[in-house]
């Protein structure tokens, strides 16, 4: 008989809701914490998240709450599905460190500290890295919520932690692999959002399929070049958290970061795009963090640089394309 866990998911966005639903359907004692009281009322009454996952009926095994402290008591696993820019703020509200394992479901990098989500969790809550994990892969929330076949990877320095999370999250339609490369998984998950914005810009300018494929490939080169400086493993770049998530986010119509690129190409300002979106496109803040840090460690990231200049310096997307295409010619190589 399958082991059941007491699990809390912190964050009622599309991904947090989808994961809570997955865990509930797996038979676990699941709590979904949401801050919005109006959303909480709707979740309790209709067992549906009309803001982020409209039309998806949620598992009867989920208890909904907006009491953070109560939601974290006596839990085996706490999964954080909070955008990175808000993660530290939520963690500061936690007075009592959770007893169980902590899993990051976020994909991004904190701008000021250049910390990954598990590093922010570790610093804020004082959780030992053996009890930390990061789950990432080519996973659109709606498709997971619809029980469509999906694969992902969970990373932890501690093999038992990775295997416990694998056991809890795996289902007949959600296949979970394990790895010890936490930093690599988190950097891949963050940086693919930058390339997805670039891909959206390319598609929005009608540059064609050749351009999109070239951007994805050279974007992978940037992820490899940058991630290698932090000791990320080759298998991670070539795996689900790396090339798998990159392809999905750069090509899928459900990608919020690709949508940002499409709208930038159509002449909208980043301020207008962000103010009209209910969901947080992590690539917007991540590109700033990665660009700034790449300057410090002297890593060349030309696509990242142009996306940064479009978003934060107002560069015309067409001029950014010219800048990329007119760079000095060189030999192709990968740090693999």
Order of alpha helices (4+ residues) and beta strands (2+ residues): beta-alpha-beta-alpha-beta-alpha-beta-alpha-beta-alpha-beta-alpha-beta-alpha-beta-alpha-alpha-alpha-alpha-alpha-alpha-alpha-alpha-alpha
